[in-house]
C-alpha cells in the first residue's frame, strides 16, 4: 500500500534535510508596523545572515498597508468586544 501525498511530501522534505547533512537555515522576517516595510534574511544555525542570491529581493512594502493595518485593528477590536 502506498503513502498518502502529504506523507510523501514530508518524507521528501526530511530526505532533503538528510541530503544536506542536516544543515538548514532560518528565515528571519522583520516588519515595520508604522510603514509596512518588510525585510527578510536567511540565517544559518549560528544566526549569521547569509548573502542574498543574485537578483533576490530582500525587502518590500506591503501593498495597501494602511488598509491592511486598519482591517487588522478593527478585527482585534471586535475580538476584544470594542467597536
Helices and strands as residue ranges (DSSP letters): H 5-19, E 26-31, E 37-43, E 59-61, H 65-80
